């Protein structure tokens, strides 16, 4: 082992090839990319080490610590990290897949009690998509009620390489209360968006998704299993375009209401018409821009 000076820390306070010796709190057999979040969710955990022992073990640790306490190791697959008061560190990304949807249903994270340790919830809107409910009890438009997603809960480009948006997600080991309103960085690895990054906030539970799947909330992306768009916008019976997949061209976006049309254009402009690209994802602190739109934030 060598000194901590050889360790290359990320700005999110984790590194490869390092260890914190002693001060063990507990350990659990999980993947390395989930170790930092597990520490955040465990009382008294302040730092962690992940090793390949026993098919992957996260060593949760307690007590005061700094990066100077870390030691470098010859095993470059080991990961160590520190939890600070800015939220959980991102850790090496999991591989995942993306799909797209816009079903005009009230987001599942818009109900109170859906965010662990918080009374926060995602905003929902009346039929016009702009009048925000001041409570979380409105029944979804997909169930005969008056609540729908707000028009501004659509993706947009920050620059040519970075975009923000919202998504449903299925993340192994995390229940809905753990997922709701958390933010993830998606680094695309296939198709015309390979090399681009999107940061999304989870606003829907994704209970019908496959593990490691993020369903990006994109107007005109297909209504999927549920269709509230006919009720809200008088859309065709299967939504705009195909029920799964949505519209097939930028010109078809003109068939959507003007209030959400820019989100449809996003798919063919910044997103370059990519069809369900793969990506790697990791937990990050939510940008203020996303929180300001959703109205929802987490304490972890």
Order of alpha helices (4+ residues) and beta strands (2+ residues): beta-beta-beta-alpha-beta-beta-beta-beta-beta-beta-beta-alpha-beta-beta-beta-alpha-alpha-beta-alpha
